[in-house]
Amino acid sequence: MRTIPWQKPLLFVLLATPFLLLLFDVLSGYVIDPIEEITTPTGRWALRFLLLTLAVSPLNKLLPFSIIKYRRMIGVFSFFYACLHFSIWLIDRGFDLNAIVEDIIKRPYITIGFSAFVLLSLLAITSTNNMARRLGKRWKKLHKSIYLIAVLVVVHFYWQAKSDMDIEPMIYGAVALILLGFRINWARLWQRLYSVLKGK
């Protein structure tokens, strides 16, 4: 399918819009507490674009046109917002290495979030065509860790939510489970379960 020249620039603008709006709010003085009011939105957008990245493959099977070529850009923007989220946390800790390490060790939701960020960083670093060629089969194995990253980020978001009754993390969790469910070969799974039950 031929790529229309304006499609990728338009997608770039759409993906960058949340950042531009946040930047506008900060520069306009609408943000009273930058640490508090920017940390959560950047984390949310990192998660949303991560889930959107996972949605590309199943949507590509349903749509009459291909959208696979947009998956990398969406994934890179997910990493971009994750970097903003992570950077704000570092600023909040005053770049104090002891405080950072203590947070990672003693606060489980930060441990999980940091683990997800490290894995996502590896995917971003190896997202180029050149790295895909250099890594060969290992590239696909490495990039399958996006499934684990999605789970870790959802758990991170759920644990840091201030209210136990907050339904938003549950919605993201449900979406993640549905998208991960598309990756399971259910026919093969049921075959294996049937074989086990029959004692074969």
FENTADA-V807844 format. One line per field, one symbol per residue. burial: b if it has 9 or more other C-alpha atoms within 8 Angstrom, else e. A space follows every 50 residues. Layout:
burial=???
//
This chain:
burial=eeeeeeeeeeebeebbeebeebeebbeeeebeebbebbbbebbebbbbbb bbbbbbebbbeeeeeebeeebbebbbbbbbbbebbbebbbeebeeeeeeb eebbeeeebbbbbbbbbebbbebbebbeeebbeeeeeebeeeeebbeebb bbbbbbbbeebeeeebeebbebbebbeebbeeeeeeeebeeeeebeeeee
//
